[in-house]
Amino acid sequence: MRKLKSKRKSKKQDNATETITVSLKEQLIQKRKAAQAKKEFISFTSSVLFLAIFLGLLLFPVGGIKASLAAFGGIFCMIMSFKYPRQALWAFMFYVPFGGTVVYALAGGNALFQLAKDGFYIPAVVTIYQECKRKRLPFLIPDGLKTSLFFLLAVCVLTLLLVNGAQQFGPACSSLPRGARIPCRDGQPILLGILGLKVLLGYLPLITCAFYLIRSKRELLFLTRTNTVLAIVCCALGFIQYYFLTSGRCAGTRGFSGDALFKATLEARCLVGGSLVFSPEVGMIRLPGTFVSPWHWAWYLISGAFLTFATAFSDPAPLWRITGLVGMLAVLVNAVISGQRIALALVPLVFIILLVLTGQLANLKRFLPIAAGVAVAVTIGTMLFPDLVQERVDSFIGRWNAAPPTDFIAAQAENSSKKSDGFFGQGLGRATNSARAFGNVDLIETYYPKILHEIGPLGLLGFLGLVTSLTYFTFKAYRSVKEPNLRSFAASFWVFVLVISYNTYWYPLDTDPVAVYYWFFAGVILKLPQIDKEEREKLKATEVEDPKSKKKKKVKKKV
């Protein structure tokens, strides 16, 4: 018996020593790999840096310091993004909220710098596509999106060839008599159409990028937490901007005359962002925050309402839930002081919709403390700045009574349907504001009438089919998630996709940040069932490894 016991002990000791040696070997292998990767990164980065500096210096005699800096930054970012697509996507997401500030503070409003974020995005998409092809992974996610997407692409290509093409090779519009309704050339219709197509569907591959970027719950929390911190930082800068204007440190549009008192201009730029209006003598204020214009800032605040709410109610860490609450309050404060009526209306409404549709009203442990905190903060803010709050509310009610949004949307839809000839509309890009460099564009401030104007009724049906399919597949993904925190995140993101899919007021899907966040967070929702499955498998594995803790739990339940 003693011999048997001693043999068993020796076997256990041998097994223990084997596991220690294996783990030590693995650690050594991992260290070697990390050291090798570090060496490769340093050598690759230094060579790219040298190349970018060299090419930037070549452009200095021709275009000056701005051209050389643009060349240096563009070449360096694009090559690095091809090599490291994951890091490029993170940089892309972090850059979006500060893009307007970079464009006007560093580049002086240069139009090329408005495409700077695509220097991260496009190389990353190309590399991910090549990797999917090499590993035989699906690039278009979800697979059920193919029918609606290919139909819409077919309509867009036909519009580009038949409408934009006819305009490109037609006579000059200036040579025709007024009222003539034949295709004519104004600017560069083909380039206008290509840019219009890029604006319409250019960020759709972010669904795939997000699906492959977020691989675990840890990375999901990194995404939501960093976006919450970014929202707080941007809102803090927006508040400082408001303080500078009210204190007189920035003049704004004070002292302007006539219509200039009511128009956003770059001459009034203050601290961050782009064009703004601040005319206290006529009660006019429209702040851009960190974005290029007040409209962009308004939709960032609306997007921020979804992201900060998700962190406040879904993050497993109490500290980050408090951070999410701070973010919600920061977004709400900026919705009031920004002067944007749509932000003032939608941010509180978004919080209410999220509370109802995500089921957080039933989660009293989280709902009551956050609701109490928001109520106290709103009450204090109203007591400290009663005139400001009253002014914003009166401005919103007055504007609604003077021009109800429902009437405005109906009028624009009617106007677009009258102009729509045949099946293909007036041409891609013909109502896309960012494409105006290639020709005259019509200002249509509602989204679905804009699509009807550009690509006709077939294109409108195709786009509605695409967003409806995406909303349906993301809903299925969200409902399949079981883990409470992940399910809560999925619910918040899905409500965002739902609201933006069928929103027609203005055109947020054409501009930052909604044009980015909509497709990206749709991809995150589609990945959550897989992350949920992995988390539940980890939980089962820990229960198998530690059966004693499981027994203790059962005993507690019986008692």
N, C-alpha and C positions, 0 to 999 in steps of 0.2 A: 504493500500500500504506500509506504513511504517513498519507494522507488518511482511508483506511478505519479505520485504528487510532485516529486522533484522533476520528473520528465515534463509534466504539464507546465510547471513554472518555467522551466528552461525554454519550452516552446513559445510561451507567452512573451518571455524576454526577447527571444530571437525575432518574433513578429514585431515587437515594439521597436527594436533596433532597426529592423528593415524599413518600417514606416518613417522613422526619423531620418534614415539615410535617403529614402525616396523624396521626402519633403525637402531635405537640404539640397538634393540634386535639382529638384524643381525650382527652388529659390535661386540657385546659381544660374540655371538656364534662363529664368525670367530676368535676372539682373544683367546677364550678357545681352539678351535681346533688347532690353531697355537702353543699355549703353550703346549698342549698335544703332538703334533707332535715333538716339540723341545725336550721334556722330553724323548720320545721314541727314538729319534735319539741319544741323549747323552748316554742313558743307553745301547742301542744296540751297539753303536760305542765303548764304554768303555769295554764292555764284549768281543767284537771281538778283540779289541786291546790287551786285557789281554791274550786271547787264542793264538793270533799270536806271542806275545812275549814269551809265555811259550813254544810253539812248536819250535820257532826259537832257544831258549836257549838249548833245548834238542839236536838239531843238531850241536851245537857249538863244542862239543868234537870230533865229527866225521869229520865234513867238514870245521871247522874253521869259521872265521867271515863272509866270503863271502856266505857260505852255509846257515848260520843262518839268515843273512840279506835277502837272496833270499827267504827263507821259510817264514820269517816274512812278507815281501812285497807281496809275492804271495798269502798267506792265507788271509791277510787283504783285499787286492784288490778284490779277488774272492768272498769272503763272502759279502762284502759291495756291490759288483756289482749285486749279486743275489737279495739283498734287495732293492737296488736303481738303477734299470736298466737305467733310463733316465740320471741320473748323470754319470753313468758308460759310456754311449755312448758319452756324451760330453767329459769326460776325455780321452776316446779312440781317439776321433778326435783331441784333443789338443796334445796328446802324439805322434801321428804319425810323425810330422815333426822333433821331437827331439829324436826319437827312436835310431838312429845311434849314436848320442852323448852319450846317456845313456848307450848303450851297451858297448862302448869302454872306456868311462870316469869312469863309476862307476863299471861296471862288468868285465872290462878287456877283452872284446871280448867273454865272455861266450855265447855259442850257445843257452842256455836256455833263456837268456835274450832277444834274438831276437824274442822270442814268448811272451814277457812280455805284449805286447798290447792285446794279446788274453785273458789275465786275466781279462780285462775289457769287451771284446767283447763277448766271449762265454757265460759267466753267464747272461749277458744282453739279448742275443738272446734266451736263454732257458726260462728266466722269461717272456719275451714278448710272446713267443710261448704259454706258459701256460696261460697267461692272455687272449690271443686271443681265446684259446680253451674254457676258462671259460665264456667269454663274447660272444662267437659264432661270432667272427670277422674273416675275412679272413686273413690267414697268408701269403699265396703266392699272391703277388701283382705284376702286374695285373693278373687277372684270365686267360687271353688269352695266358699267358706265359707257361701254363701247358704242352701243347702238345710238344713244342720244348724242354722244360726242361726235361720232363720225357723220351723223346726219347734219349737225350744226356746222362742222368743218366743210362738208360738201356745199352747203348753202353759202358759206363765207367765200369759198374758192370761186364758185360760180359768180357771186356778186363782184368779187375782185376782177375776174376776167371780163364779164359782160358789161358791168356798169362802170367800174373804175377804168377798165381797159378802153371802153368806148369814149369816156371822157378824155383819156390820155391822148388818143389819136383823133379826137374831134377838133373842130375849129376853136380858136381862142374865144372865150366868153365875151371879151370886150368888143369883138368884131360883130357880134350878133345884135339884132334889134331887141329892145326891151320887151320882155314877155314871151320871147321865143323859147319853146320847150323841146330843145334837142340837146343831146350830150355835147358838152363843150369843155375845153381845157382851161382849168384855172389852177395854176401852180403845177404840182406834180401829183396827179390823182393816184398813180400806182403806188408811189411812196407813201402817200396819205393812207391808202388802203392797207398797206403792209403794217404801218404803225398802228392803224386802227385795229387790225387783227391781233397784233401783239398786246395792245391794251385790253382787248376783250378776253383773250384766252392765254395770254403770255405767262401768267403765274399759276395756271392749272397744274403744271408738273410739281408744284409745291406739295400736292397731296402725296405723291410718291416720295418726295424728299423727306417730308415729316414722318412718313411710315417707316422709312429705313433709318432716319436719324434717331428717333426715340426708341431705344431698345429695352428699357427697363423702367421700373417705377422711380428709381433714383434719378434717371435722366428726365423723366416727366416732371418730377418735383423741381429739378434744376430749372427747367423751362418756365414753369408757372411762377416760381419764386423770383427769378431774374426779371420776368416781365412785370411782376408786381413792384419790384424795386425800381425798374425803369419808369413805371407809371408815377411813382412817388417823386422821383427825381425830376421828371418832366413837369409835373404839377407844381413842384416847388419853384422851378424856373419860371413857370407861368405866373405864379403868385408874385415873384420878385419883379417880373415884367410889369404886372399891374401896379405894384407899389411904386416903381420908378416913374410910371406915367402919372399916377395920382399925386405923387410928391413933387412933380415938376422936373425931376432929373432928366426925363425924356419928354420932349415937347409934344410928340404925337402929331395930330392934325390940328392942334390949337392955332388959332389965327388964320386958318385957311378961309376961303370965301366961296360962297355958292355951292355947287355940287361937290366940290373937293372936300367939304366937311363930312360927306357921307360915303366917300369912296376910299377903299383900302389902297395904300400906296407904300412903296418901299422907302420913300423919303422919310416916313415916320417910323421906320424900323427901330426897335428898342431891345437891346441886350441879346435876345435870341429870336429865332424864327425869321419870317419875312415881312410881307406887307401887313399893315394894320390901320385901323381907324380909332382915334381917340379924340373926340370933340365934345368935351363936357358941357360946353355952352349950349349945345343942341341935344344933349343926352344921348350921343351916339358913341358906341364902343364896340369894336370887333377885334379881339386879340387872336394872334396866330400861335401863341405858345412857342413850341420848338419847331413848328411846321412852317411851310411856305406861305400858307394863307389861313384866315380864320375858319374857312370851311373844313380844311384838313384837320385842324385842331379840334373842331367840334366832333368829328367822327372818330378821332383818336380817343377823346373822352368817352364817347359812347362805347367803343371797343374796350377801353380800360374799365368800364363798369362791369363788363362780363368777366374780365381777367382777374380783377381784384376781388370780385364776389366769389369766384371759384377758389381763390386762396383762402379767403376769410372763412368759408364754410366747408372746404374739402381737405385742406392740408392737415395731415395727422399731428403736426407739431403745434402746441399752443402758442409758442412765440410767433410762428409764421401766420397763424390765424389772426393774431393781434396786428401783425404787419399788414395783412389783407384788409383788416378793418380801417387801418390808417390810410391805406390806398383808396378804399371806398370813399372816405371822408374827403381826401385830397381831390379826387375826381369830382365829387359833388360840389365842393367849394369852387373849383375852376369852372364848372358848368354855370355857376351863378355869375362869377366875375368876368367870364370871357365875353359876355354880351351876345353869345350865340343862342338864339331861341330854341333851335332844334336840340342842342345839348341840354338846355334847361328843362325841356319837355321830356326828352327820352331817357336821360340818366336816371331820374327817380323811377320812371315807368319801367325801365329795364330791371332795376332792383326788385320791384314788385312782381314782375312777370317771372323772374328767376325764382323768387321765393315760392311762388305757386307751382310752376312747372317742374321744378327740381325737388319738390316735396320737403323743403327745409322748414316750412311752417310746422310740420309735425315733429321736427327734431328740436324740441324745446331747449335741450341742454346747450345747443349752439345758437339757436335762433334768439332766445331771450337776452343773453348778454350782449350780443352784437346789436340787436334792435335797440336795447337800452342805451348802448354807447352812441349809436347814430342819433337817437332822439335827443340825448343830452347835448351832443355837439351841435346839432341843427338849432336847438333852442338857444344855446349860448351865442351862436353865430347870428341868429335873427335878432337877439337882444342887443348885440354889439353894433350891428350894421342894419338897422331897420329900414333906413332910407334906401340903401342899395338893394335890399331884397324886394322892397315894395316897387322900386323903379323897374327891376327886371320882370316882376310878375305883371305889372301894368303894361310894359312893353310887349310882352308875350300875348296878353289878352287883346291889346289894341291891334297887333298885327294879325292875329287870328280872325278878329271881327272884320278887319279891313279886307283881308285876302285869305279866306279859309284854304288850307292845303288841299282839301278834297276838290274844291272848284278849280284850283290851280292845276292839279294833276289831270282832271277831266278835260280842261281846256287844251293842255299840251298834247294829250292823247288824241283829241279830235283834230288838232292842227297837223299832227304827224300822219294820221290816217288819210287826211285829205291830200297831203303831198306824196303819199306812197303810191307810186305807179307800178302796176304789175306785181310780180312776186319778189323783186330783189331790192326795193328801196332806192335811196339816193346815192348809195355807195359807201363802202367801209371807210370809217374815219371822218365822215362828213358832219358828225355831231360830237367828235372827240376833241375836247379842248386842247389836250397836250399835243395833238397832231397839226395844230394851226400853222406851224412853220412851213408846211408843204402845200397850203392852200386855204381858201376861205372855209370856215366851218360855222354851222348854225349852233346857236346857244339853246340847248334843250336841257332843262334842269331837272327832268324826271327820267328815271332810268329806262323803263320799258318803252315809253314813247320814243326815247333816243334810239333804242335798238330797232324799233319799228321803222324809224326814219332812215336808218343806215342800211339794214339788210331785209326789210320788208316783213310781211306776215309770216312767211315760212321760217325766216331767221328767228323771229320772236317766238314762234312755237318750238323751234329747236332749242333755244336758250332756256325757255321754261321747262322743257323736257329734261335738259341737262341738270338744272338746279333741283328739280323735283326728284330726279333719280338719286342725286347726291344726298338730298335731305332724307330720302327713304333709306338708303344704305347706311348712312350714319346713325339713323334712328335704330335700325336693327342692331348695329354694333353696340350702341349705347345700352340698349335693353338687355343685351347678352352679358354685360359686365355684372359680376356678383359682389366683389369686394366693395364695401360701403364707400370708402374714400375715392376709389377709382370711378365708381358709378356716379358719385357726386360731381367729379370733374367732367365726366362724359356728358352728364345732363347739362351742365353750364355751357360747355362748348357747343352741344347740339342746339340749344336754344339760340345761341349766337348765329349758327348756320341757318336755322329756321328763319330768324328775323331778317337777316341780310338777303336770303334767297328771294323773298317776296316783297322786300322793301322797294318802292319805286320812287320815293321822294329823293330828289337830287340823284347823284350817280356815284355812291361810295365804292362800288365794285370797279370803278375806273381809276381810283386814286388811292394813294397811301393814306392810312395804313390798312384799310379794309381790304383792298385788292390783294394784300399779302396775307393778312390774318385769316380771311375767309377760307382760302384753299389750304393753308397750312394746318389750321386747327381741325379741318375736316379730315386730313390725313392722320392727325393725332387720335381722333375718335376711332378711326378704323383700326388703329394699332392697339387700342386699349383692351379689346377682348384677348389678344395674345399675351399682353402683359399681365392681365388678370389671371389667365390660365397658369402662367409661370409662377406668379405669386402664390396661388393655391397649391401648386406642386411643391414649392419650397416649404409651405406650412405643413403639408402632409409629411414631407421628409423629416422635418424637425420633430414631429410627433412620433414618428417611427424610431428615430434615434434616441428620444428621451421618453420612453413609455411610462416612467415613474410620474412625470409631471402630468401626463394624461390621466393616470389613475387618481391622482390627487384632485384633479378637476372634477372627475366623476363623483368622488366621495363628497366633495363640497356641494354638488348638485343634489345628492341624495339627502344630505343633512338639511 
